[in-house]
Structures are given as structure tokens and as C-alpha cells.
Amino acid sequence: MLAQVLFIASLPSIFCVGCATFLAYKQRPQWVWFAGLSVLAGFGAIAVLQMVQLWRLAGH
């Protein structure tokens, strides 16, 4: 359960990193935007995990 919550919360960040990697491989300048979005999505994941109070799931 804990691993699933962590994975789902970080999924947007993982997706943005994958898009940035693909665009950098194709040598397109838009990869910088996706790299920035992955950082923002990571902060969003931290906020979501604090909202669902992940520490309660870790104790059970």
C-alpha cells in the first residue's frame, strides 16, 4: 500500500522526466520545459503525500 501511494504520487514527475529525456534525445529545445515541470511535479507529489498524511500509512 505504501509503495503504491508513493508511486502514484510521483507518477507525473516520472512522466515529465521521461518526456524530457525523449526530447533531449531527439535534440529538441522543449526538453527544458519538461525538466522544469518534473521538478514542479515532484514538489506537488510531496504536497500530496503530506495531504494524505503518509506517516499514518507507514505506521500500520
C-alpha positions in Angstrom: 0.0 0.0 0.0 2.8 2.4 0.9 4.8 1.7 -2.2 1.7 2.1 -4.4 0.9 5.5 -2.8 4.4 6.7 -3.3 4.4 5.5 -6.9 1.1 7.1 -7.8 2.1 10.4 -6.2 5.3 10.6 -8.1 3.9 9.4 -11.5 3.5 12.9 -13.0 7.2 13.6 -12.2 8.3 10.4 -13.7 6.3 11.1 -16.8 7.8 14.5 -17.2 11.3 13.2 -16.8 10.6 10.6 -19.5 9.3 13.3 -21.8 12.4 15.5 -21.2 14.7 12.5 -21.8 13.0 11.7 -25.1 13.0 15.3 -26.3 16.7 15.7 -25.4 17.4 12.5 -27.3 15.6 14.0 -30.3 17.6 17.2 -29.8 14.5 19.4 -29.4 14.7 22.6 -27.2 11.4 21.9 -25.4 13.1 19.3 -23.1 14.0 22.2 -20.7 10.3 22.9 -20.1 9.6 19.2 -19.3 12.6 19.1 -17.0 11.2 22.2 -15.1 7.8 20.6 -15.0 9.2 17.4 -13.5 10.7 19.5 -10.6 7.3 21.2 -10.0 5.5 17.8 -10.2 7.9 16.5 -7.6 7.0 19.3 -5.2 3.4 18.6 -6.0 3.9 14.9 -5.1 5.4 16.0 -1.7 2.4 18.2 -1.1 0.0 15.3 -2.0 1.9 12.9 0.3 1.6 15.4 3.2 -2.1 15.8 2.5 -2.8 12.1 2.7 -0.6 12.0 5.8 1.8 9.3 4.6 3.3 8.9 8.1 0.0 7.2 9.2 0.3 4.7 6.4 4.0 4.0 7.4 2.9 3.1 10.9 0.4 0.5 10.0 
